[in-house]
Amino acid sequence: MKKLLPVFAIIFIITLFSKTAEAQGCVAIRGSGAACMVQHSDEQQKGWLFSSSLRYFKSNKHYSGKEYNATRIEKGTEVVNHTAAVDLAFTRVFDNRWSAMIDIPILSNARSSQYEHGLVNGVNLFNQRHTTHSFGLGDVRVAAYRWMLDPAKSKSFNVQLGLGIKFATGDDNVKDYWYNVGPGGTKELRTVDQSIQLGDGGTGITTELNTFLNINKSLNAYGNFYYLINPREQNGVRTYRETLVASLANEAICSVPDQYMARVGVNYNFRGIRGLSAAAGLRWEGIPVNDLVGGSGDFRRPGYVMSVEPGVNYSVKRFNIFASVPVAVVRDRTQSVTDKEYSAEHGVYKRGDAAFSDYVVNIGFSVKF
């Protein structure tokens, strides 16, 4: 089993940043904490694990549905989001089946746009670009995990279930200056866009399933599945979208959406280089149009991203370092509830757009105590 530890370490490491997928642009897929798949169930040992990951992306590619709007960049009217996030995760392993985790995200966002600035007599001439920012603590999450099969009897396959709570610790009403929007063209302190808010304002329930299957001594398969249930419908935070276009009157308040993620793939352990592993998989994450519990109205940008996800991991004794770059292959900004309401009322099909990133960079480390 010791020879297989690097393989199982990659399951934990890649899972670590799979659950911390910060917003892929304007579709606000917020960080949701690290998973607790520490290693193979038969090798899970009592103690502490600390891990930290950094991820960064730039989003500026606009999609409505799956259609790419290249003219936004050609005309210089695109929205550009820069996001950097650091997750600090502490895991306590109680025995070879039970463990618990707390994840603390620190977020830094910048959003450059034209449509939020430069109103002249209520009309936006799209000739002024300014940037708004947010920085601080995100939504903290705690979760408990259990291997469902007896580790002593099931060494080649196991399933881990997780249940947790996401707390509304991140500020959902961060403000910065919108320029030339007030009386006489003055700047005004207003809420920043939903995509760069530090939190969503809801207390949610997180559900997880992590699994692995050993194929041979060097190769195994993995699967990670996550869903955040956010019962609260809206958080009362004003978007100011109704001041931009009259058709956005039903999007004046921020929604509190659910969130989901699924990953499948394989890990390969390089037998000639002790501790080095590589992973290749598919990743699907997004914001649903309708929540499982509670209402789904008010403003949200639902949509999803499907990516190919290569990754590498190197482990030495109790220390691991990793890197991963999910590359988007499908981006879809789906029709929201408010889009459907407008379409039904006016008899005209409406679907908003959203800016997505081409890829996300993840790097980090973990250490066992």
N, C-alpha and C positions, 0 to 999 in steps of 0.2 A: 504493500500500500504506500510506503514512503516514496517509491518511484513515481507514483501517480499524483503526488501532492502538487507539483507544478500545474498539472492539468486542472485539478480542482481549484487551485488558486485563481486561475484565469476565469473560472465561472464566477467567483466572488468579485474579482476586479472589474470585469466587464459589466456585471450586474450592477456594481456600484454606481457607475455613471449612467447606466441605462435608466435608472430611476430618478435621475436628476436632470432631465431634459428641459432646460429652460426654454422660454418661448422661442419658437422657430420663426421669429419675425412678428408680424401683426397678429397671427394666431397665437394667443397667449397660453402656450403649453408651459405652465410654470413648474419650477423645481418641486419635487415631491419626496425627496429624501432617498437615502441610500438603502439598498436591500441588505439583508442579513445572511446571505448564502455564503457563509465564511469559507467553507471547504467541504470536502466529501463528508457525508454524515458519519462514517466510521472513524474519521480522523478529527471530528469536532471536539475540541478540548476546552475545559473550563478556563475562563480568563477574560481579558479585555482586548479589544481591537480598536485602534484609532485609524481613521482614514480621512484623507483630504483630497479633493479633486477640484481642478480648475477647468472651466469650459468657456469658450469664446466663439461668437459668430457675428457675422454681418449679414443683415437681410435687406435686400433692395429689389428683388424680382417679384413683380406684381402678377397675381393670378386671380381670375374670376372663374370659379369652377376649376377645370384643368387647363384652361386657356391662358397662355402667357401673354401679357400685355407689354410687348417690347417697346411700344411708343412712349411709355412713361419714362424710361431711361433716355431714349432719343430726344425727348422734349425737356428733360431735366426736371420732371415733376414727381419723380419717385420719392417715396418715403424710405429713409435709411435708418435702421435700428442697429446699434452696436450694443452687445450684451456680454458682460463678463461676470461669472458667478463662481464663488468658492463655497463648497460644501464641507462642513466639519461634522463627521459622523463618529459616534461612540457606540460600540457594540459590546454587550455583556453576554458571554456564553455561560449558561448555567450548568449544562451537561451535554451529552452527545445528541440531544434532541431539541432542547429548549434554548432560546436566546432572545434578547431584546435589544432595540436600537433606538437612538435619538439622533436626528439629523438637524443641523443648524446651518441654513444657507445665508450667505452674505452676497448681495446683488449690487451691480453697478450698471446702469443703463443710460444710453444717450439716444435721442430720437431727433433726426433732422427732417423737416418737412416744409412745404410751402402752403398747403391748404389750411393749416392752423394759424397762419399769420398773414398780416397784410390786407385786412379788410378795408375797403374804401367805400363809404356810404353803404355798408352792408354787402358789398360785392368783392369777392376775392379775385384779384388780378393775377394771382399765381406768379408774382415777380419778386417775392421776398422769402428767402429761406432762413430759418432760425432753428435753434436746437434747444430741446428741453431735456432735463436730466432727472434721475432718481438714484439714490444710494442708501443702502441700509439692510437691516435684518429682513429676511423673507419669512415665509410660513414654516414654522418648526413642526416636525413630525416625529411621533413616537410609534413604535410597532413591536409586536411580539411574534415570534416565529417558532414553528415546530416541524421536525421531520416526521412524516406520517408513517413511514415503514421502519421497522426495527433495524437500526444501522448494523447490528451484529449479524443479521440474516440477509439483508439486502445491500450488498456492497457495490453492485454494478448499476443499480437504478434506485432512485428515491425521489420523493416529492416533498417539497417544503411549502407549507401554507403560512401566510402572514396576515395579520389584522392589526390595524393601527388607527390613530387619530391625527388629522392635520389641523393644527391650531391656527387661528387667525391672528398670528403675531406680526405679519408683514403689514405695513401701512398700505391701505387700499385707497387712500385719498391724498397721495403725494401731489404737491402743486409746484409749478414753475411758471415763468413769465411767457405769455403769448404776446407777440409784438404787434403794435398798430391795430388793436382790436377794440380798445376802449374809446370813450368820447374824445373827439379831436385827434384820433390816431395814437393815443397813448398805449403803453403796454399795460397788461393786466395779469394779476396772479390767478391762474386757473389750474384745474386738474390736468395732469399729464395724461396721455393716452393710456387706455387699458393695457396695452401690450407692454408698457414699461412700469406699471404699478408694481410695488414690492409684494403685495398680497392680493387675494381676491375677496377678502372680507367674510369668508365662510369657514365654519368649523365642519370638517368633512371626515368621512370614514374611508380608510384605504384598505383594499383587499389585494392580495398577491398570491401568485403561484409560481414557484421556481422548481425546475426539474433538470435532471441530467441522465444520460444513458452512456455507459462505457461501451464503445464499439471494439476497441482493442487497447493495447498498452499505450499507444500514442494518440489515439483519436477518440473523442467523445462528442456527443450532441448535447445541446442545452436548449432550454426554453424558459422565458421569463414573461409573466403576464401580470398586468397591474391595472386597477381601476380605482379612481377617486370618486366617491359619491358625495356631492355637495348639495344637501337638501335646501339650502337657502336660495331663493329665486333671484333676488337683487339686493345690492348692498347700500342703496341710497346715495351713491356717489354720482354726481352730475358729470356728464361727458362733454357738454357744450356742443354736441353734434347738431342739435336743433337750431343752433345759431348759424350753422354753415350752409345748410340746404333745407328748405321747408319739408322735403320728402323724408327727412330724418327725424321728424317730430316724435316718433315712437321709439327712438334710440337715445333718449335724453338721460337715462339712468343705466349704470353698469349692471350686467347680469353676473351671476356667480355660477359658472359652468362646471360640469363634470369633466373628467380627464381620463384618458386611457393610453396604454402602451402595451405592445406585444413584440417579443423578439424570439427568433429561432436561429440556430446556426450550429457550427461545429468548432471545436477547439483542437489544436494539434500541438503536441509536446515534442520539441526537437530533442531526440534522445542523445544526440552527439553534443548538445550544448545544455548542460544541466541548468534548470531553472528558467529556460526560455520557452515561451509558448506564443502561439498566434491563433487568432480567431477570425472567422468569416461568417457573416450572417445577414439576415434581413430584419428590418425594424419598421414598425408601424405605430405611429403615435398621433394623437390629435384631441380635438375638442368636439364632442357630439352636438348635433343640432338640438336634441331633446335629452334632458337628464333622466336618470332612472327614478329619482325621487324628487318631488317638488316641481315647481314651474320652471319654464325655460324661456320666459319672455325677457324684454328689455335688451340692452345692447351686448352682443357677443359676436365674435368672428369665428364661427365654427369652421372646421376644416381638418385636414390631416396631411401628414408627410409619410411617404414610404421611402426607405433608404437602404442602401447596401452599407454594411458596417464592418470594415476590417479593424483589427486591433492587435496589439502586441502587449506582452506582459513578461517581466523578468523578476524572479523571486530569489532571494538569498536569505536563508534561515528564516527570520521573523519579519523580514522587510520585503515589500513588493513595490515596483514602479510599473506604470502602465500608460498607454496612449491609445486613442481611438479616434477615427475620423468618419462618422456616418455621412455618406454622400447621398443627397436627395435624388431620387429617380422619378417620383410622382409627387406632385403637389396639387392639392384640391381645396379651394375655398368654397365650401358648400353653402347652400341657401339657408339663411338663418330664419328663425321664427318671425322676426320683424320684417325681413324681406318678403316672407310669405304673406304676412298681414297686408303689406302695401300692395303686393301683386293682386291679392283677392279684392281689395277695396277699389283699386284703380283699373283692374283688368289689363295690366301691363306687367310682364315678367320682370322681376327685379332680383339681382344677386350682387351683393357688394364684392369688393376685391380685398386682397390682403397681400402683404409683402412677405416673401419667404427667403430663407438662406439657401445657398448651394450646398454648404457643408457645415459641420460643427467640429471644433477641435476640443478634445478631452485629454487632459493629462493629470496624473496624480500619483499618490503613494498610499500605502497602508503599512502599519506595524502592529505586531501582536505583543501583548505584555503577559 
